[in-house]
Amino acid sequence: PEDFPFLEQIAGHDDSALLEGARLQGQVMAAVTAAWSEEERLILALTWDEALQGVIVPFINAQRAVMPAASYALSFPAGAGPVTLTITGPPAYLAIIRQRLGDRLRG
């Protein structure tokens, strides 16, 4: 609103990177078939397809921008088995992701 007391201070504030990161996270979370929780990391099993292939690196880059303390590792197993994304990071960050995983989270 025009009468917002801090309008001049927030003028030009751009949330587009944050919104894009949330969009990408939604696409990655939709590809999770199962997830395992360990104390300091999450392991996400992914349905690997062309759609996910096109968003996984932008997703990781977007997450690094907002959570530089976290790390991400993709694993492509030889032979059978799902592609996995391992996320290591601060407990509060992992707790948010655990919540988004819902019933796909095991252990």
C-alpha positions in Angstrom: 0.0 0.0 0.0 1.0 3.6 -0.6 1.0 4.4 3.1 3.3 1.5 4.1 5.8 3.1 6.5 8.9 1.4 5.0 7.9 1.6 1.3 11.0 3.6 0.3 13.3 1.1 2.0 11.8 -1.9 0.2 11.4 -0.2 -3.2 13.1 -2.2 -5.9 13.2 -5.4 -3.7 13.0 -8.3 -6.1 11.7 -11.7 -5.0 12.0 -13.3 -8.4 14.9 -15.5 -7.5 13.1 -16.8 -4.4 10.0 -17.5 -6.4 11.9 -19.3 -9.1 13.7 -21.4 -6.4 10.3 -22.3 -4.9 9.0 -23.3 -8.4 12.0 -25.5 -9.1 11.8 -27.0 -5.6 8.2 -28.0 -6.3 9.3 -29.8 -9.5 12.1 -31.6 -7.8 9.8 -32.6 -4.8 7.3 -33.9 -7.3 9.9 -36.3 -8.6 10.8 -37.8 -5.2 9.6 -41.4 -4.9 11.1 -42.0 -1.5 13.4 -40.3 1.0 15.6 -41.3 3.9 16.5 -39.1 6.8 19.7 -39.2 8.6 20.9 -36.8 11.3 22.6 -34.3 9.1 21.4 -35.3 5.6 18.5 -36.4 3.5 18.7 -38.8 0.6 16.0 -38.4 -2.0 15.2 -41.1 -4.6 14.2 -39.4 -7.8 12.2 -40.4 -10.9 14.8 -39.4 -13.5 13.4 -38.1 -16.7 13.9 -35.3 -19.2 11.8 -32.8 -17.2 13.8 -33.4 -14.0 17.1 -33.4 -16.0 16.2 -29.8 -17.1 15.5 -28.5 -13.7 17.9 -30.3 -11.3 21.0 -28.0 -11.9 18.9 -24.8 -11.8 17.3 -26.1 -8.6 20.6 -26.8 -6.9 22.0 -23.4 -8.0 18.9 -21.6 -6.7 19.1 -23.5 -3.4 22.8 -22.6 -3.0 21.9 -18.9 -3.4 19.5 -19.0 -0.5 21.2 -21.7 1.6 24.9 -21.6 1.0 25.6 -23.8 4.1 23.9 -26.7 2.4 25.5 -29.1 0.0 23.9 -31.3 -2.8 25.2 -34.5 -4.4 23.6 -36.4 -7.3 24.3 -40.1 -7.6 23.7 -42.2 -10.7 24.1 -45.8 -9.6 25.5 -48.3 -12.1 22.9 -50.7 -13.2 19.5 -50.7 -11.5 18.5 -48.3 -8.8 17.1 -44.8 -8.6 19.0 -41.6 -9.1 19.5 -40.0 -5.7 20.0 -36.5 -4.4 21.7 -36.2 -1.1 21.2 -32.9 0.8 23.4 -32.0 3.7 22.7 -28.8 5.7 21.6 -27.0 8.8 19.0 -28.8 10.9 16.3 -26.2 10.4 16.7 -26.3 6.6 16.5 -30.1 6.6 13.4 -29.9 8.8 11.6 -27.8 6.2 12.4 -30.3 3.5 11.4 -33.2 5.7 8.1 -31.6 6.2 7.6 -31.1 2.5 8.4 -34.8 1.9 5.5 -36.0 4.0 4.8 -39.7 3.8 7.6 -40.3 1.3 10.1 -39.9 4.2 11.4 -43.1 5.7 13.7 -43.6 8.6 
